Structures are given as structure tokens and as C-alpha cells.
Amino acid sequence: MPEADSGDAKNFQTDVPPPADGFFLKGSGSLDWGMSNRLSRIFRPETGRTVMLAIDHGYFQGPTTGLERVDISILPLVPLADALMCTRGILRSVVPPSMRTPVVMRASGGPSILKELSDEQIAIDIEDAARLNVAALAVQVFIGGEHETQSIHNLTRLVDMGLRYGIPVMGVTAVGKQLTRDAKYLRLACRIIAELGAQFVKTYYCDEGFDTVTASCPVPVVMAGGKKLPELDALTMASRAVTEGAAGVDMGRNIFQSDNTEGMMRAVTAVVHERKSPQEALEIYRSHRAAPVGHSSTR
């Protein structure tokens, strides 16, 4: 039987107050420990920002250019990302379970590009998301779309389930072809998504007033990469977004459709986390053209 701890030499450091720091992410100070832990896997605590690699495009448009063979084109890039945004089909069939990069999983779906895209439903069971150990779930919200109310119900149901299991939800502003991507619309969409409980929001960048979009949203805003741009233009957009309040980027086509995917991944990371200028990041893009991708995260 072990001896009782009866010594008097304990040091309780009564002169040092206990830590009372809040959580580092905007609007996240009252979340449960598990949800906060998952968010801190997606967003780097030292910068409060993230570089997510989005490859979930196939859930509605099939084998997108650059994603024909995820095992060949994407897996070498995954260790360089802070988080991977994908579907559960790709995760189970292609991504090795030894991967350490956290996953943000697409949780909504339904119509293809041949139909009305706003007619989505929740497309994953929360228990399956927990089995897959995802760090967050993503759902499209079509503010102003034909099936706006349905997509909002998808969001609120997913938020309720996520709170039950400690899994955060990222609401994605889906603009479609008919809606304008200006600050007025993005403020409306982001604020509604946050008000209805999403722990963070993904939205597009706008040239004027993006700082009002991030300022009026009470949770972190992650910038969507959008359509493929010339590399300097994409890096400039990312730089402006984080300068104007974005908590990082979720880029897909501007990385996997680049002619130098590794260099672009590293360049975007330099802009977001190191606050390199777009011109400095472009040099990183060029200099890593032939360098091999490592097997560990660059965090």
C-alpha cells in the first residue's frame, strides 16, 4: 500500500493568480471543451487563422478539373494545409487514416449542377461524422435562393446535432448565379448564419466593404477562394481578406488548378500566417516549383 502524501513541502504558488484567458477565436469563449479543441485544430492558436484546402467540389459537379485523381494531385498537399475540406466518400476511399490534418466535412448535398442547387438536404448522419473524427461540418446556406428556408433548416439542425456531439459547424454562403456578391449581401448572409448558431462562416471576398462583412459577423469568417485566378491575383485577394478581418482562407481551385500546386499552397500559407506581401508570396510560389512535398505539417 503506498504511503500517504503527508509532506509539508508543497508549493501551491498562492501569489500567482490562475489563468483566466478566454478562447483565442472570435465569438467562441462559451463553447464546450471538445468543440473548442476541434476549432483549435482548424485554426492555429498562434495566429488565429487557417489555410483550408477545399476539395469537396465533386459532391455536385463530379470529377472537377484538378480533382480527377485526388490520390495523385491532392494527397501530397494535405500535410501543408491546416485543414482539409472534403466529403466522407473521398475521406474513406482515398485519404489514409494516418493523416494528421484535421477534416472539415461536407455535410449537405442533393442536386447536381444539372438541377437547382439550393434544393439541398443534410447528407450525413452526425454519428458517422463522429466515427470519422471530423473537426467540423460544413453546410451550404442559400440566403435569397429558391430553397432558402430549407437550407436554413439544414443549418440549424446540423448546429443542434453538432452541439450534442461537440462538433462545430461552418455555414457556407452559397451565392449561386443570380445573387450579387457585394458587401450588403454578404453582410446579410454571414450575419444570418452566425445568428442561427454556426461556429464559423465561409464567404466570398468583395472588393469594397469586406471589412464590414467581417466586422458585423460575430464569429470567424473564412474567405472562399472562388474561381481560378492568376496566382498573384489570388494571393492579393487572400492578403486583402486577412488584412480586412478574415480568419483565413478556404481555397480549392486557386490551388489544385495551379500549374504549381505545392508552391501555391506554400505561398497562400505565407500570406495568411506570416503576413507576407503578395509579391513576396509569389516568389515563394516560384521557388518551390520543383521542391518535394514533405510528410509533416508546416505548423
Long-range contacts (C-beta under 8 A, 24 or more apart in sequence): 24-48, 25-200, 25-219, 25-220, 25-247, 26-218, 26-219, 26-220, 26-247, 27-194, 27-199, 27-218, 27-219, 27-220, 28-199, 28-219, 28-220, 31-168, 31-199, 32-163, 32-166, 33-166, 34-166, 35-162, 35-163, 35-166, 35-167, 35-168, 35-199, 38-102, 38-135, 38-136, 38-166, 38-167, 38-168, 39-135, 39-136, 39-168, 39-199, 39-200, 41-83, 41-102, 41-135, 42-82, 42-83, 42-102, 42-104, 42-135, 42-136, 43-82, 43-220, 43-247, 43-248, 44-82, 44-273, 44-299, 47-272, 47-273, 48-220, 48-247, 49-242, 49-246, 49-247, 49-248, 49-272, 49-273, 50-82, 50-83, 50-222, 50-247, 50-248, 50-249, 50-250, 50-272, 51-81, 51-82, 51-83, 51-248, 51-249, 51-251, 51-265, 51-268, 51-269, 51-272, 51-273, 52-81, 52-82, 52-83, 52-84, 52-85, 52-104, 52-222, 52-248, 52-249, 52-250, 52-251, 53-77, 53-78, 53-80, 53-81, 53-83, 53-84, 53-85, 53-250, 53-251, 53-252, 53-255, 53-256, 53-265, 54-85, 54-224, 54-225, 54-250, 54-251, 54-252, 55-84, 55-85, 55-86, 55-90, 55-252, 55-256, 56-85, 56-86, 56-87, 56-90, 56-106, 56-138, 56-252, 57-252, 57-253, 58-87, 58-90, 59-87, 59-106, 59-109, 59-123, 60-109, 60-111, 60-112, 60-113, 60-117, 61-112, 61-113, 62-112, 64-253, 65-257, 66-253, 66-256, 66-257, 67-256, 70-94, 70-95, 73-256, 73-261, 74-256, 76-262, 76-293, 77-255, 77-256, 77-261, 77-262, 77-265, 77-293, 79-293, 79-294, 79-295, 79-296, 79-297, 79-298, 80-262, 80-265, 80-266, 80-269, 80-293, 80-294, 80-297, 80-298, 81-265, 82-248, 82-297, 82-299, 83-135, 83-136, 85-138, 85-250, 85-252, 88-124, 88-128, 88-129, 88-132, 91-132, 92-132, 100-296, 100-297, 101-297, 102-134, 102-135, 102-136, 103-132, 103-133, 103-134, 103-135, 104-134, 104-135, 104-136, 104-137, 104-138, 104-170, 104-250, 105-129, 105-132, 105-134, 105-136, 105-137, 105-138, 106-138, 107-137, 107-138, 107-139, 107-158, 107-169, 108-138, 108-139, 108-140, 108-151, 108-154, 108-158, 116-146, 116-147, 117-142, 117-145, 117-174, 117-176, 118-142, 118-145, 118-146, 118-147, 118-148, 118-150, 118-151, 118-174, 118-176, 119-146, 119-147, 119-150, 120-147, 120-150, 120-151, 120-154, 121-150, 121-154, 122-154, 122-157, 122-158, 126-158, 126-161, 126-162, 126-164, 126-165, 126-167, 127-165, 129-165, 129-167, 130-165, 130-167, 134-167, 135-167, 135-168, 136-167, 136-168, 136-169, 136-170, 136-199, 136-200, 137-162, 137-167, 137-168, 137-169, 137-170, 138-169, 138-170, 138-171, 138-172, 138-202, 139-169, 139-170, 139-171, 139-172, 140-172, 140-174, 141-171, 141-172, 141-173, 141-174, 141-189, 141-192, 141-193, 142-174, 142-176, 143-173, 143-179, 143-185, 143-188, 143-189, 143-192, 143-193, 144-178, 144-179, 144-185, 144-189, 145-174, 145-176, 145-178, 145-179, 152-192, 152-196, 155-193, 155-196, 155-197, 155-198, 156-196, 156-197, 159-196, 159-197, 159-198, 160-197, 162-199, 163-197, 168-199, 168-200, 169-197, 169-198, 169-199, 170-198, 170-199, 170-200, 170-201, 170-202, 170-222, 171-196, 171-198, 171-200, 171-201, 171-202, 172-201, 172-202, 172-203, 172-224, 173-201, 173-202, 173-203, 173-204, 173-224, 175-204, 181-206, 182-206, 182-208, 182-209, 183-208, 183-209, 183-210, 183-212, 183-213, 184-209, 186-210, 186-213, 187-212, 187-213, 187-216, 187-217, 190-216, 190-217, 190-221, 191-216, 191-217, 191-218, 194-218, 194-219, 200-247, 202-250, 205-237, 205-240, 205-241, 205-246, 210-240, 210-241, 210-244, 210-245, 210-246, 211-244, 211-245, 213-245, 214-244, 214-245, 214-246, 215-245, 220-247, 220-248, 221-245, 221-246, 221-247, 222-246, 222-247, 222-248, 222-249, 222-250, 223-248, 223-249, 223-250, 224-249, 224-250, 224-251, 225-249, 225-250, 225-251, 225-252, 225-253, 225-254, 225-255, 226-253, 226-254, 227-253, 228-253, 228-254, 228-257, 228-258, 229-254, 231-258, 231-260, 231-264, 231-267, 231-282, 231-285, 232-278, 232-279, 232-282, 234-264, 234-268, 235-267, 235-268, 235-271, 235-278, 235-281, 235-282, 235-285, 236-278, 238-268, 238-271, 238-272, 238-278, 239-271, 239-277, 239-278, 239-281, 242-271, 242-272, 242-275, 248-272, 260-285, 260-286, 260-288, 260-289, 262-288, 262-289, 262-291, 262-293, 263-287, 263-288, 263-289, 266-298, 269-298
